[in-house]
């Protein structure tokens, strides 16, 4: 006999709970995301200090979200790869490198966005 379906709202609340558990797991266990969260906090403080525009806030927040999201996906890919093939394998190494490369693209572009936003406030 099938279990009764949970109401939609309860199901969504549980989904948010699991998402937050995953986000906090990332922050607790992954060194690279700790660095990125620190950088996000620094530019957030700078944003308040320099009173950046609403448009600059939106762009900055999108850049932060992109980097943190891609880093989360990178961590998930690495965990899956390690689960599938715990020993070193050349193809798994390439998968991990490509995944890390995606984070690098996002981080470099976010850095460029940061310079574009903050250099006018500094000079």
Contact map, one row per residue, 1 for C-alpha under 8 A:
111000000000000000000000000000000000000000000000000000000000000000000000000000000000000000000000000000000000000000000000000
111100000000000000000000000000000000000000000000000000000000000000000000000000000000000000000000000000000000000000000000000
111110000000000000000000000000000000000000000000000000000000000000000000000000000000000000000000000000000000000000000000000
011111000000000000000000000000000000000000000000000000000000000000000000000000000000000000000000000000000000000000000000000
001111100000000000000000000000000000000000000000000000000000000000000000000000000000000000000000000000000000000000000000000
000111110110000000000000000000000000000000000000000000000000000000000000000000000000000000000000000000000000000000000000000
000011111110000000000000000000000000000000000000000000000000000000000000000000000000000000000000000000000000000000000000000
000001111111000000000000000000000000000000000000000000000000000000000000000000000000000000000000000000000000000000000000000
000000111111100000000000000000000000000000000000000000000000000000000000000000000000000000000000000000000000000000000000000
000001111111110000000000000000000000000000000000000000000000000000000000000000000000000000000000000000000000000000000000000
000001111111111000000000000000000000000000000000000000000000000000000000000000000000000000000000000000000000000000000000000
000000011111111100000000000000000000000000000000000000000000000000000000000000000000000000000000000000000000000000000000000
000000001111111110000000000000000000000000000000000000000000000000000000000000000000000000000000000000000000000000000000000
000000000111111111000000000000000000000000000000000000000000000000000000000000000000000000000000000000000000000000000000000
000000000011111111100000000000000000000000000000000000000000000000000000000000000000000000000000000000000000000000000000000
000000000001111111110000000000000000000000000000000000000000000000000000000000000000000000000000000000000000000000000000000
000000000000111111111000000000000000000000000000000000000000000000000000000000000000000000000000000000000000000000000000000
000000000000011111111100000000000000000000000000000000000000000000000000000000000000000000000000000000000000000000000000000
000000000000001111111110000000000000000000000000000000000000000000000000000000000000000000000000000000000000000000000000000
000000000000000111111111000000000000000000000000000000000000000000000000000000000000000000000000000000000000000000000000000
000000000000000011111111100000000000000000000000000000000000000000000000000000000000000000000000000000000000000000000000000
000000000000000001111111110000000000000000000000000000000000000000000000000000000000000000000000000000000000000000000000000
000000000000000000111111111000000000000000000000000000000000000000000000000000000000000000000000000000000000000000000000000
000000000000000000011111111100000000000000000000000000000000000000000000000000000000000000000000000000000000000000000000000
000000000000000000001111111110000000000000000000000000000000000000000000000000000000000000000000000000000000000000000000000
000000000000000000000111111111001000000000000000000000000000000000000001000000000000000000000000000000000000000000000000000
000000000000000000000011111111101100100000000000000000000000000000000000000000000000000000000000000000000000000000000000000
000000000000000000000001111111000100000000000000000000000000000000000000000000000000000000000000000000000000000000000000000
000000000000000000000000111111100000000000000000000000000000000000000000000000000000000000000000000000000000000000000000000
000000000000000000000000011111111100000000000000000000000000000000000000001000000000000000000000000000000000000000000000000
000000000000000000000000001011111110000000000000000000000000000000000000000000000000000000000000000000000000000000000000000
000000000000000000000000000001111111000000000000000000000000000000000010000000000000000000000000000000000000000000000000000
000000000000000000000000011001111111100000000000000000000000000000010011000000000000000000000000000000000000000000000000000
000000000000000000000000001101111111110000000000000000000000000000000000000000000000000000000000000000000000000000000000000
000000000000000000000000000000111111111000000000000000000000000000000000000000000000000000000000000000000000000000000000000
000000000000000000000000000000011111111100000000000000000000000000110000000000000000000000000000000000000000000000000000000
000000000000000000000000001000001111111110000000000000000000000000010000000000000000000000000000000000000000000000000000000
000000000000000000000000000000000111111111000000000000000000000000000000000000000000000000000000000000000000000000000000000
000000000000000000000000000000000011111111100000000000000000000000000000000000000000000000000000000000000000000000000000000
000000000000000000000000000000000001111111110000000000000000000100000000000000000000000000000000000000000000000000000000000
000000000000000000000000000000000000111111111000000000000000000000000000000000000000000000000000000000000000000000000000000
000000000000000000000000000000000000011111111100000000000000000000000000000000000000000000000000000000000000000000000000000
000000000000000000000000000000000000001111111110000000000000000000000000000000000000000000000000000000000000000001000000000
000000000000000000000000000000000000000111111111000000000000000000000000000000000000000000000000000000000000000000000000000
000000000000000000000000000000000000000011111111100000000000000000000000000000000000000000000000000000000000000000000000000
000000000000000000000000000000000000000001111111110000000000000000000000000000000000000000000000000000000000000000000000000
000000000000000000000000000000000000000000111111111100001000000000000000000000000000000000000000000000000000000000000000000
000000000000000000000000000000000000000000011111111100000000000000000000000000000000000000000000000000000000000000000000000
000000000000000000000000000000000000000000001111111000000000000000000000000000000000000000000000000000000000000000000000000
000000000000000000000000000000000000000000000111111100000000000000000000000000000000000000000000000000000000000000000000100
000000000000000000000000000000000000000000000011111110000000000000000000000000000000000000000000000000000000000000000000000
000000000000000000000000000000000000000000000011011111011000000000000000000000000000000000000000000000000000000000001000000
000000000000000000000000000000000000000000000000001111111000000000000000000000000000000000000000000000000000000000000000000
000000000000000000000000000000000000000000000000000111111100000000000000000000000000000000000000000000000000000000000000000
000000000000000000000000000000000000000000000000000011111110000000000000000000000000000000000000000000000000000000000000000
000000000000000000000000000000000000000000000000000111111111000000000000000000000000000000000000000000000000000000001000000
000000000000000000000000000000000000000000000010000111111111100000000000000000000000000000000000000000000000000000000000000
000000000000000000000000000000000000000000000000000001111111110000000000000000000000000000000000000000000000000000000000000
000000000000000000000000000000000000000000000000000000111111111000000000000000000000000000000000000000000000000010000000000
000000000000000000000000000000000000000000000000000000011111111100000000000000000000000000000000000000000000010011000000000
000000000000000000000000000000000000000000000000000000001111111110000000000000000000000000000000000000000000000000000000000
000000000000000000000000000000000000000000000000000000000111111111000000000000000000000000000000000000000000000000000000000
000000000000000000000000000000000000000000000000000000000011111111100000000000000000000000000000000000000100110010000000000
000000000000000000000000000000000000000100000000000000000001111111110000000000000000000000000000000000000000010000000000000
000000000000000000000000000000000000000000000000000000000000111111111000000000000000000000000000000000000000000000000000000
000000000000000000000000000000000000000000000000000000000000011111111100000000000000000000000000000000000100000000000000000
000000000000000000000000000000000001000000000000000000000000001111111110000000000000000000000000000000100110010000000000000
000000000000000000000000000000001001100000000000000000000000000111111111000000000000000000000000000000000000000000000000000
000000000000000000000000000000000000000000000000000000000000000011111111100000000000000000000000000000000000000000000000000
000000000000000000000000000000000000000000000000000000000000000001111111110000000000000000000000000001100100000000000000000
000000000000000000000000000000011000000000000000000000000000000000111111111000000000000000000000000100100000000000000000000
000000000000000000000000010000001000000000000000000000000000000000011111111100000000000000000000000000000000000000000000000
000000000000000000000000000000000000000000000000000000000000000000001111111110000000000000000000000000000000000000000000000
000000000000000000000000000000000000000000000000000000000000000000000111111111000000000000000001001101100000000000000000000
000000000000000000000000000001000000000000000000000000000000000000000011111111100000000000000000000000000000000000000000000
000000000000000000000000000000000000000000000000000000000000000000000001111111110000000000000000000000000000000000000000000
000000000000000000000000000000000000000000000000000000000000000000000000111111111000000000000001001000000000000000000000000
000000000000000000000000000000000000000000000000000000000000000000000000011111111100000000000001000000000000000000000000000
000000000000000000000000000000000000000000000000000000000000000000000000001111111110000000000000000000000000000000000000000
000000000000000000000000000000000000000000000000000000000000000000000000000111111111000000000000000000000000000000000000000
000000000000000000000000000000000000000000000000000000000000000000000000000011111111110000010011000000000000000000000000000
000000000000000000000000000000000000000000000000000000000000000000000000000001111111111000000000000000000000000000000000000
000000000000000000000000000000000000000000000000000000000000000000000000000000111111110000000000000000000000000000000000000
000000000000000000000000000000000000000000000000000000000000000000000000000000011111110000000000000000000000000000000000000
000000000000000000000000000000000000000000000000000000000000000000000000000000001111111110010000000000000000000000000000000
000000000000000000000000000000000000000000000000000000000000000000000000000000001111111100000000000000000000000000000000000
000000000000000000000000000000000000000000000000000000000000000000000000000000000100111110000000000000000000000000000000000
000000000000000000000000000000000000000000000000000000000000000000000000000000000000111111011000000000000000000000000000000
000000000000000000000000000000000000000000000000000000000000000000000000000000000000101111111000000000000000000000000000000
000000000000000000000000000000000000000000000000000000000000000000000000000000000000000111111100000000000000000000000000000
000000000000000000000000000000000000000000000000000000000000000000000000000000000000000011111110000000000000000000000000000
000000000000000000000000000000000000000000000000000000000000000000000000000000001000100111111111000000000000000000000000000
000000000000000000000000000000000000000000000000000000000000000000000000000000000000000111111111100000000000000000000000000
000000000000000000000000000000000000000000000000000000000000000000000000000000000000000001111111110000000000000000000000000
000000000000000000000000000000000000000000000000000000000000000000000000000000001000000000111111111000000000000000000000000
000000000000000000000000000000000000000000000000000000000000000000000000010011001000000000011111111100000000000000000000000
000000000000000000000000000000000000000000000000000000000000000000000000000000000000000000001111111110000000000000000000000
000000000000000000000000000000000000000000000000000000000000000000000000000000000000000000000111111111000000000000000000000
000000000000000000000000000000000000000000000000000000000000000000000000010010000000000000000011111111100000000000000000000
000000000000000000000000000000000000000000000000000000000000000000000010010000000000000000000001111111110000000000000000000
000000000000000000000000000000000000000000000000000000000000000000000000000000000000000000000000111111111000000000000000000
000000000000000000000000000000000000000000000000000000000000000000000100010000000000000000000000011111111100000000000000000
000000000000000000000000000000000000000000000000000000000000000000100110010000000000000000000000001111111110000000000000000
000000000000000000000000000000000000000000000000000000000000000000000000000000000000000000000000000111111111000000000000000
000000000000000000000000000000000000000000000000000000000000000000000000000000000000000000000000000011111111100000000000000
000000000000000000000000000000000000000000000000000000000000001001100100000000000000000000000000000001111111110000000000000
000000000000000000000000000000000000000000000000000000000000000000100000000000000000000000000000000000111111111000000000000
000000000000000000000000000000000000000000000000000000000000000000000000000000000000000000000000000000011111111100000000000
000000000000000000000000000000000000000000000000000000000000001000000000000000000000000000000000000000001111111110000000000
000000000000000000000000000000000000000000000000000000000001001100100000000000000000000000000000000000000111111111000000000
000000000000000000000000000000000000000000000000000000000000000000000000000000000000000000000000000000000011111111100000000
000000000000000000000000000000000000000000000000000000000000000000000000000000000000000000000000000000000001111111110000000
000000000000000000000000000000000000000000000000000000000011001000000000000000000000000000000000000000000000111111111000000
000000000000000000000000000000000000000000100000000000000001000000000000000000000000000000000000000000000000011111111100000
000000000000000000000000000000000000000000000000000000000000000000000000000000000000000000000000000000000000001111111110000
000000000000000000000000000000000000000000000000000000000000000000000000000000000000000000000000000000000000000111111111000
000000000000000000000000000000000000000000000000000100010000000000000000000000000000000000000000000000000000000011111111100
000000000000000000000000000000000000000000000000000000000000000000000000000000000000000000000000000000000000000001111111110
000000000000000000000000000000000000000000000000000000000000000000000000000000000000000000000000000000000000000000111111111
000000000000000000000000000000000000000000000000000000000000000000000000000000000000000000000000000000000000000000011111111
000000000000000000000000000000000000000000000000010000000000000000000000000000000000000000000000000000000000000000001111111
000000000000000000000000000000000000000000000000000000000000000000000000000000000000000000000000000000000000000000000111111
000000000000000000000000000000000000000000000000000000000000000000000000000000000000000000000000000000000000000000000011111
